[in-house]
Amino acid sequence: MSKRLSRRSRTVAVLATGAALIAGGSTSLAPMQATASSHREAPLISGLPEYDNTDVYAFVSPDQPNTTTLVANFWPFEEPAGGPSFYKFNPDGRYEINVDNDGDSLPEFTYRYTFKETYRDQNTFLYNTGIVRSFNDVTLNYRQTYDLTLIQRNAGTVVGTRTLATNVPVAPSHVGDASMPDYRTLRQQAIKRLPSGVTTFAGQADDPFFLDLRVFDGFYGRNLKEVGNDTLSGYNVQTVALQIPTSALIKPGQPIIGVYSAVQRRNAAGGFTQVSRLGNPLVNEVVNPIKDKDRFNASVPWNDAQFAPNVLNPELPRRLNEIYKLPIPPTPRNDLRAVFLTGVQGLNQPPNVRPAELMRLNTSIPPSASPKRLGVLDGDNAGYPNGRRLTDDTVDISLQVAEGELVGMKNDLSDAVDANNVKFEPNFPYVALPTSGSAVRGGYTTNGGKSANGAATTYKFGNRSARSSTADDGGTPVLPIIALVGGAAFLTGGFLMWARRRSV
């Protein structure tokens, strides 16, 4: 089977089965309703990838600790070579990052991105007509720019609107190394520091979420032999990112903020309808059942009391018990209420908090010199669920917390993917450069079953343990490619000969 076909088969399998087992082990889920984090997590948004929130990150900037970095990603599973119409932010959408700084679940600040698009020449099928070294090169046929607006509110009422930037370039899709031999320079041109002290970025990036999605096959084969491959390796996303002076976000004496992203789509009446929303990872996948997913995406945090029963009596532990006979933590799950709705007392819970699904960050906790992937569970209070850093292993954290880690039920649940397949950048916007459309990948694009330092990965799931493979995938499979091309040539030649004979 060709690489393209196998890739397509894997993609279809991923999108069709979604997070069926991680969200509940049910075989009755309809196809293409859920996968990882918030990648295609609800029935309606699965058909609107340009508006689909995938992940939100909020952390104190490691190299600029007087600032806070907010990152929101959209459009899951971007195949890098998916041209000739590559990826973009939809001009009919309003992409927002919202910040609540007093715990009432209403945003005091909304940073809104709105996009425009232009073609230099519509008499070509090409995204770019030659080598692109600058956003202003005539060879970049398709271009996007955006305006950034800050909306300020008091108790939900708009009290001010300010345009922070106009016509800022969007980093284009990484068509390939032949077209964009110095993509890093193109990204740098899309990073803009504004007079307000805010730094902004919009463009394509490597998908920073890392996990093994092969939970579908009986929770990794029922004996845990199918584990340790980063399913999202090699896929890109659309990213917006902000680096904001922390003093401009918080109220004096109250360092905790709540963050969520949302996308509104232009409707037939000319107004806008919210179609996507995201705070903490995995909430609309493994916490909300199918009947609530679309409603959650269309709602606002102020109304999240309607979803509280899903948090207090979650389905996931029951499914873990069915498959692996793991104990079920007692309900109501007030530990999960703290993680997902109020913040953890003494860590990131604001005073007089109104329960709402927000990513809560205590900006007074400085960045860790040596971040630990399990964040707060491993004593690193600068990590998830206190905000979310790119390196935080939110799947392992969420699995362990769901199984009762915070209420004394110690466990080592893990998918054995401990780090992203490519390193993140040391400076804003921190997300890795996107995978090039000309990158050749054989078999799974993975970390080869290895941890970040290349060692074999040992993993545990409940009281079971195993060791993942250390075999690499062997690099570029040249001979199979030659065989496929040769085979295609022979088939074409044979068909032409047959056609000629038929015409005689």
C-alpha positions as CSV (number, residue, x, y, z in Angstrom):
1,M,0.0,0.0,0.0
2,S,1.3,3.5,-0.9
3,K,2.2,6.0,1.8
4,R,-0.5,8.3,0.7
5,L,-3.2,5.5,0.9
6,S,-2.0,4.3,4.3
7,R,-1.9,7.9,5.5
8,R,-5.4,8.4,4.3
9,S,-6.6,5.2,5.8
10,R,-5.2,6.2,9.2
11,T,-6.7,9.6,8.9
12,V,-10.1,8.2,8.0
13,A,-9.8,5.8,11.0
14,V,-8.9,8.6,13.3
15,L,-11.6,10.9,12.2
16,A,-14.3,8.2,12.0
17,T,-13.8,6.6,15.4
18,G,-12.7,9.7,17.3
19,A,-12.1,9.4,20.9
20,A,-14.7,6.7,21.4
21,L,-12.9,4.7,24.1
22,I,-11.1,7.6,25.8
23,A,-14.4,9.4,25.8
24,G,-16.3,6.3,27.0
25,G,-15.4,3.1,25.3
26,S,-18.7,3.1,23.5
27,T,-19.1,1.5,20.1
28,S,-22.3,3.4,19.4
29,L,-20.8,6.7,18.6
30,A,-21.5,8.1,15.1
31,P,-18.4,8.5,12.9
32,M,-16.4,11.8,12.7
33,Q,-17.7,13.2,16.0
34,A,-14.6,13.3,18.2
35,T,-10.9,12.7,18.3
36,A,-8.2,14.3,20.4
37,S,-8.3,17.4,22.6
38,S,-10.9,19.5,20.8
39,H,-10.1,18.1,17.3
40,R,-13.5,17.6,15.7
41,E,-15.0,17.0,19.1
42,A,-18.7,17.7,18.3
43,P,-21.1,16.8,15.4
44,L,-21.6,20.2,14.0
45,I,-18.0,21.6,14.2
46,S,-16.6,18.4,12.6
47,G,-17.9,19.8,9.3
48,L,-16.4,23.3,9.9
49,P,-12.7,22.7,10.4
50,E,-11.7,26.4,9.7
51,Y,-13.6,27.4,12.8
52,D,-12.7,24.4,15.0
53,N,-10.8,25.2,18.2
54,T,-8.3,22.5,18.8
55,D,-6.3,23.6,21.9
56,V,-5.8,26.6,24.2
57,Y,-2.6,27.4,26.2
58,A,-2.0,30.0,28.8
59,F,1.3,30.4,30.7
60,V,3.6,32.9,32.2
61,S,6.2,33.5,29.4
62,P,9.4,31.6,30.3
63,D,11.7,34.2,28.7
64,Q,9.6,37.2,29.5
65,P,8.2,36.5,33.0
66,N,6.5,39.9,33.3
67,T,4.2,38.8,30.4
68,T,1.5,36.2,29.9
69,T,1.3,34.1,26.7
70,L,-2.1,33.0,25.3
71,V,-2.2,30.6,22.4
72,A,-5.3,29.3,20.5
73,N,-5.2,26.7,17.7
74,F,-7.7,25.9,15.0
75,W,-8.3,23.6,12.0
76,P,-7.2,20.1,13.1
77,F,-5.4,17.5,11.1
78,E,-3.9,19.9,8.4
79,E,-2.1,17.6,6.0
80,P,1.0,19.7,5.1
81,A,0.9,18.8,1.4
82,G,-2.9,19.5,1.2
83,G,-2.8,21.9,-1.8
84,P,-3.4,23.6,-4.1
85,S,-5.8,25.4,-1.8
86,F,-3.9,25.3,1.4
87,Y,-5.0,26.4,4.9
88,K,-6.3,29.7,6.2
89,F,-8.4,31.5,8.7
90,N,-11.9,32.0,7.4
91,P,-12.7,35.7,6.6
92,D,-16.3,35.0,7.7
93,G,-15.1,34.1,11.2
94,R,-14.2,36.1,14.3
95,Y,-11.5,34.3,16.3
96,E,-11.3,35.3,19.9
97,I,-9.3,34.8,23.1
98,N,-11.3,35.8,26.2
99,V,-9.9,36.7,29.6
100,D,-11.9,36.9,32.9
101,N,-9.8,38.5,35.6
102,D,-12.3,38.6,38.6
103,G,-13.7,35.1,38.7
104,D,-17.3,36.0,37.6
105,S,-17.0,33.9,34.4
106,L,-17.6,37.0,32.2
107,P,-14.7,38.2,30.1
108,E,-13.2,41.6,30.9
109,F,-11.0,41.4,27.8
110,T,-11.7,39.9,24.4
111,Y,-8.9,39.9,21.8
112,R,-10.6,39.5,18.4
113,Y,-8.8,38.5,15.2
114,T,-10.6,39.1,11.9
115,F,-9.0,38.1,8.6
116,K,-8.9,39.3,5.0
117,E,-7.6,37.4,2.0
118,T,-6.3,38.4,-1.4
119,Y,-5.0,36.8,-4.6
120,R,-2.4,38.5,-6.8
121,D,-3.4,36.4,-9.8
122,Q,-6.5,34.3,-10.2
123,N,-5.4,33.0,-13.6
124,T,-3.2,30.4,-12.0
125,F,-4.0,27.3,-9.9
126,L,-1.0,27.9,-7.7
127,Y,-0.8,29.1,-4.1
128,N,2.6,30.5,-4.9
129,T,4.1,30.9,-8.4
130,G,7.8,30.7,-7.4
131,I,10.2,30.8,-4.5
132,V,8.8,32.8,-1.6
133,R,11.2,34.6,0.8
134,S,9.1,37.4,2.0
135,F,5.4,38.0,2.6
136,N,5.6,40.8,0.0
137,D,7.1,38.7,-2.7
138,V,4.9,38.7,-5.9
139,T,5.4,34.9,-6.0
140,L,3.2,34.5,-2.9
141,N,-0.1,34.4,-4.8
142,Y,-2.5,33.9,-1.8
143,R,-2.1,36.2,1.2
144,Q,-3.9,36.8,4.4
145,T,-3.8,39.7,6.8
146,Y,-5.8,40.4,10.0
147,D,-7.0,43.2,12.3
148,L,-6.7,42.8,16.0
149,T,-9.3,44.4,18.2
150,L,-9.5,44.6,22.0
151,I,-13.0,44.7,23.5
152,Q,-13.2,45.6,27.2
153,R,-16.2,44.8,29.4
154,N,-17.5,45.5,32.9
155,A,-19.9,42.8,34.3
156,G,-20.5,41.7,30.7
157,T,-21.3,45.2,29.3
158,V,-18.9,46.5,26.6
159,V,-17.2,49.7,27.9
160,G,-14.6,50.1,25.2
161,T,-13.3,48.9,21.9
162,R,-9.8,49.6,20.6
163,T,-8.1,48.6,17.4
164,L,-4.6,47.3,18.3
165,A,-3.4,46.5,14.8
166,T,-4.5,46.4,11.2
167,N,-3.3,44.5,8.1
168,V,-0.8,42.3,10.0
169,P,0.5,39.5,7.8
170,V,-0.4,35.9,8.5
171,A,2.4,33.4,8.2
172,P,1.4,31.3,5.1
173,S,1.0,27.6,4.9
174,H,4.4,25.8,4.5
175,V,3.9,24.7,0.9
176,G,7.3,23.0,0.8
177,D,11.0,23.5,1.0
178,A,11.4,24.2,-2.7
179,S,8.8,27.0,-2.5
180,M,9.7,28.4,0.9
181,P,13.4,27.5,1.6
182,D,13.6,29.8,4.6
183,Y,10.2,29.5,6.3
184,R,11.6,30.7,9.7
185,T,12.1,34.1,8.1
186,L,8.5,34.1,6.9
187,R,7.3,33.4,10.4
188,Q,9.5,36.2,11.8
189,Q,7.7,38.6,9.5
190,A,4.4,37.5,11.0
191,I,5.4,38.4,14.6
192,K,4.6,42.0,15.4
193,R,5.1,43.9,18.6
194,L,2.5,46.6,19.1
195,P,2.7,50.1,20.7
196,S,0.5,48.7,23.5
197,G,3.2,46.3,24.6
198,V,1.3,43.3,23.2
199,T,3.1,41.0,20.7
200,T,0.9,39.1,18.3
201,F,1.2,36.3,15.8
202,A,-1.1,34.4,13.4
203,G,-0.2,31.6,11.0
204,Q,0.5,28.0,10.5
205,A,2.3,25.9,13.1
206,D,3.0,22.3,14.0
207,D,0.2,20.9,16.1
208,P,1.6,21.0,19.6
209,F,-0.8,18.5,21.1
210,F,0.8,15.1,21.5
211,L,-0.9,11.8,22.3
212,D,-1.6,8.3,21.0
213,L,-5.1,8.1,19.6
214,R,-5.0,4.3,19.2
215,V,-7.3,4.0,22.1
216,F,-10.0,2.7,19.7
217,D,-8.6,-0.8,19.5
218,G,-9.7,-2.0,22.9
219,F,-7.7,0.6,24.8
220,Y,-4.4,0.0,23.0
221,G,-5.1,-3.6,22.0
222,R,-6.5,-4.6,25.4
223,N,-3.0,-5.8,26.4
224,L,-1.3,-2.3,25.9
225,K,0.9,-3.4,23.0
226,E,-0.5,-0.6,20.8
227,V,0.9,2.5,22.5
228,G,3.5,5.2,22.3
229,N,3.0,6.7,18.8
230,D,2.2,10.4,18.5
231,T,-0.9,10.3,16.2
232,L,-0.8,14.0,15.5
233,S,2.9,14.0,14.5
234,G,3.3,15.6,11.1
235,Y,0.0,17.5,11.1
236,N,-0.3,21.3,11.3
237,V,-2.8,23.8,12.8
238,Q,-3.7,27.5,12.4
239,T,-2.4,29.4,15.4
240,V,-3.1,32.8,17.0
241,A,-0.9,33.9,19.9
242,L,-0.6,36.9,22.1
243,Q,2.1,37.9,24.6
244,I,0.6,40.5,26.9
245,P,2.1,42.4,29.9
246,T,0.6,40.6,32.9
247,S,-0.1,43.9,34.6
248,A,-2.5,44.7,31.7
249,L,-4.5,41.6,32.3
250,I,-4.9,41.3,36.1
251,K,-6.7,43.3,38.7
252,P,-4.4,44.7,41.5
253,G,-3.9,42.1,44.2
254,Q,-5.8,39.4,42.2
255,P,-3.3,37.5,39.9
256,I,-5.6,34.7,38.7
257,I,-7.2,34.8,35.2
258,G,-9.6,32.5,33.4
259,V,-9.1,32.0,29.7
260,Y,-11.1,30.5,26.8
261,S,-11.2,30.9,23.0
262,A,-14.2,31.1,20.8
263,V,-15.1,31.4,17.1
264,Q,-18.1,33.1,15.7
265,R,-19.2,32.5,12.2
266,R,-21.1,35.0,10.0
267,N,-24.7,33.8,9.6
268,A,-27.3,34.3,6.8
269,A,-28.7,37.4,8.5
270,G,-25.3,39.1,8.4
271,G,-24.7,38.7,12.2
272,F,-22.4,36.2,13.9
273,T,-23.2,32.9,15.7
274,Q,-20.7,31.2,18.0
275,V,-19.8,27.7,16.7
276,S,-16.8,26.7,18.7
277,R,-15.4,27.2,22.2
278,L,-12.6,25.8,24.3
279,G,-11.0,26.3,27.7
280,N,-9.4,23.2,29.3
281,P,-8.4,20.3,27.0
282,L,-10.6,17.2,26.6
283,V,-13.7,18.7,28.3
284,N,-16.0,18.5,25.3
285,E,-14.5,15.1,24.4
286,V,-14.4,13.0,27.6
287,V,-16.6,15.0,30.0
288,N,-19.6,16.1,27.9
289,P,-21.8,13.4,26.2
290,I,-22.8,13.7,22.6
291,K,-26.2,15.3,23.5
292,D,-24.4,18.3,25.1
293,K,-21.4,18.8,22.7
294,D,-23.0,21.2,20.2
295,R,-24.8,23.1,23.0
296,F,-21.5,23.5,24.8
297,N,-19.8,24.9,21.7
298,A,-22.6,27.5,21.3
299,S,-22.8,28.5,25.0
300,V,-20.8,30.9,27.2
301,P,-19.1,30.1,30.5
302,W,-21.8,32.1,32.5
303,N,-24.2,29.3,31.7
304,D,-22.0,26.3,32.5
305,A,-24.0,25.2,35.5
306,Q,-26.0,23.1,33.0
307,F,-22.9,21.0,32.4
308,A,-21.9,20.5,36.0
309,P,-23.5,17.0,36.3
310,N,-21.2,15.8,33.6
311,V,-18.2,16.8,35.7
312,L,-19.5,15.6,39.1
313,N,-20.5,12.1,37.7
314,P,-18.1,11.5,34.8
315,E,-18.4,8.6,32.4
316,L,-14.7,7.9,31.8
317,P,-14.0,6.2,35.2
318,R,-16.9,3.9,34.6
319,R,-15.5,2.8,31.2
320,L,-12.1,2.3,32.7
321,N,-13.7,0.0,35.2
322,E,-15.5,-2.0,32.5
323,I,-12.4,-2.6,30.5
324,Y,-9.5,-2.7,33.0
325,K,-11.5,-3.3,36.3
326,L,-9.9,-0.1,37.7
327,P,-11.7,1.2,40.8
328,I,-14.3,4.0,40.3
329,P,-13.6,7.1,42.4
330,P,-16.6,8.1,44.6
331,T,-19.1,10.7,43.4
332,P,-19.8,13.6,43.4
333,R,-16.4,14.4,41.9
334,N,-15.6,17.6,43.7
335,D,-12.0,17.2,42.7
336,L,-12.9,17.4,39.0
337,R,-15.2,20.4,39.8
338,A,-12.1,22.2,41.1
339,V,-10.0,21.3,38.0
340,F,-12.6,22.1,35.4
341,L,-15.0,24.7,36.9
342,T,-13.6,26.7,39.9
343,G,-9.8,26.3,40.0
344,V,-8.0,24.5,42.7
345,Q,-8.2,26.2,46.1
346,G,-4.8,27.7,47.1
347,L,-3.5,27.3,43.6
348,N,-5.6,29.0,40.9
349,Q,-9.1,29.6,42.4
350,P,-10.1,33.2,42.3
351,P,-12.1,34.7,45.2
352,N,-15.9,34.6,44.8
353,V,-15.6,32.4,41.8
354,R,-18.6,31.5,39.7
355,P,-18.1,27.9,38.5
356,A,-17.4,27.9,34.7
357,E,-15.3,25.9,32.3
358,L,-12.3,28.2,32.0
359,M,-8.5,27.5,31.9
360,R,-7.4,29.2,35.1
361,L,-3.9,30.6,35.5
362,N,-2.2,32.0,38.6
363,T,0.1,34.6,37.0
364,S,2.0,35.1,40.2
365,I,3.6,31.6,40.0
366,P,6.9,32.1,38.1
367,P,7.9,29.8,35.2
368,S,9.7,26.6,36.2
369,A,13.4,26.4,35.4
370,S,12.9,22.7,34.6
371,P,9.2,22.1,33.6
372,K,7.8,18.7,34.5
373,R,5.4,17.2,32.0
374,L,2.9,16.2,34.7
375,G,2.6,19.7,36.0
376,V,0.9,20.0,39.4
377,L,0.7,16.3,39.8
378,D,4.5,16.2,39.9
379,G,4.9,19.2,42.2
380,D,5.4,21.7,39.3
381,N,2.7,24.4,40.1
382,A,3.5,26.4,37.0
383,G,2.0,23.6,34.8
384,Y,-1.4,22.2,34.1
385,P,-4.1,22.5,35.5
386,N,-2.6,25.9,36.5
387,G,-2.8,27.2,33.0
388,R,-1.3,25.0,30.3
389,R,2.2,25.0,28.8
390,L,3.0,23.5,25.4
391,T,5.0,20.8,27.1
392,D,2.4,19.7,29.6
393,D,1.2,16.1,29.1
394,T,-2.5,16.8,29.5
395,V,-3.6,13.4,28.4
396,D,-1.6,11.6,31.1
397,I,-2.6,14.3,33.6
398,S,-6.3,14.0,32.7
399,L,-6.4,10.3,32.8
400,Q,-4.7,10.1,36.2
401,V,-7.0,12.8,37.6
402,A,-10.1,11.1,36.2
403,E,-9.1,7.9,37.9
404,G,-8.8,9.7,41.3
405,E,-5.2,10.9,41.6
406,L,-6.4,14.0,43.5
407,V,-8.5,12.0,46.0
408,G,-5.8,9.5,47.0
409,M,-6.3,6.9,44.3
410,K,-2.7,6.9,42.9
411,N,-2.3,5.5,39.4
412,D,0.1,5.7,36.4
413,L,-2.4,5.9,33.5
414,S,-0.5,7.0,30.4
415,D,-0.5,6.8,26.6
416,A,3.3,6.6,26.6
417,V,3.6,9.7,24.5
418,D,5.5,12.1,26.8
419,A,6.5,14.9,24.5
420,N,5.8,16.5,21.1
421,N,7.6,15.0,18.2
422,V,9.4,18.2,17.4
423,K,10.9,20.7,19.8
424,F,9.1,24.0,20.6
425,E,10.6,27.3,20.0
426,P,12.4,29.1,22.9
427,N,10.7,32.5,22.2
428,F,7.3,33.8,21.2
429,P,5.1,32.3,19.8
430,Y,6.8,29.2,21.1
431,V,4.9,26.7,18.9
432,A,7.1,24.8,16.5
433,L,7.4,25.6,12.8
434,P,4.9,23.8,10.7
435,T,5.8,20.6,8.9
436,S,6.8,21.3,5.3
437,G,4.5,20.1,2.6
438,S,7.5,18.5,0.9
439,A,8.4,16.4,4.0
440,V,8.5,12.7,3.2
441,R,7.2,10.5,5.9
442,G,7.3,6.7,5.9
443,G,4.6,4.8,7.8
444,Y,3.4,6.5,10.9
445,T,5.0,10.0,11.5
446,T,5.9,9.3,15.1
447,N,8.6,9.5,17.7
448,G,9.3,5.9,17.1
449,G,8.0,4.8,20.5
450,K,10.7,6.7,22.2
451,S,10.7,9.4,24.9
452,A,12.1,12.9,24.2
453,N,15.7,11.7,25.1
454,G,15.5,8.8,22.7
455,A,15.2,6.1,25.4
456,A,12.7,3.3,25.3
457,T,9.5,4.3,26.9
458,T,8.2,2.3,29.9
459,Y,4.6,2.9,30.6
460,K,2.0,1.7,33.0
461,F,-1.8,1.5,32.9
462,G,-3.3,0.6,36.3
463,N,-1.4,-2.4,37.5
464,R,-0.2,-3.4,34.1
465,S,3.1,-2.4,32.5
466,A,5.1,-3.0,29.3
467,R,7.8,-1.6,27.2
468,S,7.3,0.1,23.8
469,S,9.3,-0.6,20.8
470,T,12.6,1.2,20.2
471,A,12.6,0.5,16.5
472,D,12.8,3.5,14.1
473,D,10.7,3.5,10.9
474,G,13.9,3.4,8.8
475,G,13.8,6.7,7.1
476,T,12.5,7.3,3.5
477,P,11.3,4.1,1.8
478,V,13.0,4.7,-1.5
479,L,12.5,1.3,-3.0
480,P,8.8,1.1,-2.4
481,I,8.4,4.5,-4.1
482,I,10.4,3.3,-7.1
483,A,8.3,0.2,-7.3
484,L,5.0,2.1,-7.1
485,V,6.1,4.6,-9.8
486,G,7.3,1.7,-12.0
487,G,4.2,-0.2,-11.4
488,A,2.1,2.8,-12.4
489,A,4.1,3.2,-15.6
490,F,3.6,-0.4,-16.5
491,L,-0.1,-0.2,-15.8
492,T,-0.5,2.9,-17.9
493,G,1.5,1.4,-20.7
494,G,-0.5,-1.8,-20.6
495,F,-3.8,0.2,-20.7
496,L,-2.7,2.2,-23.7
497,M,-1.7,-1.0,-25.5
498,W,-5.1,-2.6,-24.7
499,A,-6.9,0.6,-25.9
500,R,-5.0,0.6,-29.2
501,R,-5.8,-3.1,-29.8
502,R,-9.4,-2.4,-29.1
503,S,-9.4,0.4,-31.7
504,V,-7.9,-1.7,-34.5
